[in-house]
Amino acid sequence: MPQLQEHMLRVAGVASVIAENFKEKLDNKAVISAGLIHDLGNMAKIKLDAFPEFAQPLGVSYWEKVLTEFKQKYGSDDYTATYKILKDLGVSETIYDLVQSLEFAKAPSTAQGNNLELKICLYSDSRVSPHGVVSLRDRLEEVKERFIRNKGISEKKFNQIAESLYEIEKQIFAYCKIIPEDITEEKVRPFIEELKYFEIETSKSPAVA
């Protein structure tokens, strides 16, 4: 759906800005590829009745049919659906592993690890709200109540995850020529149109995002 496409394009856009200003060697293609496809399975949890405006311009009935077919093929769990789609696409093991590890709840282990590509992917996802690129603090404030309610975790656990994301932010920008405040909606927007034509390497054939 359009809003899901926009989210993934923005995440890849944030990752692109970071990669462009990163001082250490990175697998830029893997980072951007992961950003572009990390939430493909989120179609499984879209609630058209809650946000009918997201169904425009094609309309609710069109997307209801798409969602029915999607769930029949990939199931109703967004994570499982994403992994099945990635297998169908034939993405590389590197991209698959990045997406599989790109979870908010895994921030503590990501912060403790040495995988810079994963840190950038997770951080980039944490900088994008439904309405655009925001600061990490604003994003955490926005999702806190919903995450605690939907995931059944304690506020203490959420705060631990949040602290890990702040630590990841420090780790990333220790190698950057820019600071977190330089990453804005205005800075990311020019990347979006270009990223629509980014070719993701697969074992089958190039997949255009």
N, C-alpha and C positions, 0 to 999 in steps of 0.2 A: 504494500500500500504506500501511497505517496509520503505519508509522514514517517514511515519506517525507512523508506529510501533516504529521505532527508537526514534522518538521524545517523544512519551509517555513513553517508557522505560527509557529514560534519565531523564525525569521529575520525574518519580517514583524513579529513582536512586538518584537524588539530594535530594528528600524527605527522602529517606532511610538514606543517610549520616547524614542529620540533625537530624532525629529521633534517630539514633544510638548515637548521642552526645548531646541529649537534656536532661536537668536536671529536667524538669517538666514532670508530667504524661501526656501521649498522647494516642489517639486512633490510634496507628501506622497502624493497618490493614486498617482502613478507609482512612487514608492519602495516603497510598501506592496504595490502590484500586482506589481512585479518580485520582491519577496521571496516572495510567495505562489505564484509559478509558475516560479521560476528553475530548478528541478530536475525539472520534469515528465518530461524524457527519461531521468532516472536509472533509471526502470523497466527500461531496456534492459540495465543492468549488475547488476541484483539477482541474487544467487546464493542460491537457496532452499536448496540443500544445505548451505551454510555457516552460514546463520542460519534454520533451520526454525521457530524460535520467532516470527520476524517474520511468518510466514504465518497465525498464529492471529488470530481464531477461525475464519476460513473454511477454513483448511487448505491444505496444500501443493498438492494436486491442483487446487484451484480456481485458485490463483495461477499454476500452471504453464500452465493454459489461457489465462489472461489475458496472461501474458508471451509466449506463442507468438503470439497475435493481435496484441499490441503490436508485436513485432519484425517481423511480416509487413507491418504498415502503416507503421511508422516506422523500421525498421532496427535495427541492433545498436550504433550509436554514440550515446552519450548526448547529446552536444552537438547532433549533427544531428537527433536525434529531438526534442529540445526546440525547436529552431528551426522544425521542421515543424509541431509542435503549435501554436506561437504563431501561425504563418501561418494554420493552420486556424481558430484562435479569432478571428483578425482583431484582435489587440491593436494599439494605437497604435504608431507608429514610435518614439515616446519610450520606451515600455515595452520594445519589441523590442530597441532599441539598448542599454538598460540591461542586460537579460538577456544579450545577446550579449557584452557587455564584462565581465560579472561572472564573471571567472575568476581564480583564485588566482595563476596565472602572470603575469597582466597587472597585478599590484599595482604594479610599478615605474612603468609608464606612467600608471596611475591616480593614484598619489601625485604625479606631476609635473604632472598636468592640473588643470583648474579645475572639473570636474564634481562638485559637492558631492553630488548625488543618487547618482551612481555610487560615490563614496567611502563613503557611508552603506550602500548595498546590499552592497558587497564586505566592508566591516567587519562588518556584521551577520551575514553568512554565516560570517565567520571567528570569531564568538563562540559558535557553536552546535555542540556535539558530539553524537554519537548518543544521549547520555544527558541532554542539557539544555544550558542556558546556562552557559558557563564563561568564564574570563578569556582574553584573546588569547594570553598566554604558555602557559597550559595546553593550549589548542587546538593551537598550533603544535608543542608537544612531543608531543602525541598523534599528529599526522599526519606528522611529519617522516620517520620511517623508511619508512612506507608510500608517501608521496608520492615520495620519492627512488627507491624500488624500482619503483613502477608507472609513473612518468613518465620514468624514465631520465635524471634530471638529477643534477648533482653536489651535494655538500653545500654548496659555495660558492654555487652558484646558489640553492639553497633559502634559505640565510641572507640573500642579497640580497633575495629576495622577502619574507622575514620582516621585515627591516629596513624595507622599504617599507610593510608593514602597520602597524608601530609608528609610522611617520611619518604614515600616514593617520589613526591613532588620535589623534595629537597635533593634526592639522589639524581633525578633527571637533570635538574637545572644546574647542578654542579658541573655538568658537561655541556651546558648550552651557552650560546652567545646572547641569549635573550632571557628575560625573566617571565614568571607566570603571567604577570599583568599585561605582557605584550600579546598574549593569545586572546583575541577577541573575536566576536562574530564578524566584524568588519575585516579583520585580518584573514579569517578562514574562508569567507564567502567566495573570493576569487578562485579558490582551489576547487570548489564544488563542481562547476561546469566541466572543468578539465578531467576531474576524477570519474565522471560519468562514462568516460571512454578509456579508462585504465584497464589494461588487459591482465587478467589474473591467470597465471600459468597453471594448467592442469595436465593430468596424464592423458586426457582425451583430446580436448581442443581448447583454444583460448576462450575464456569466459569473460565477456564484457560486463563490467559492473552496471 
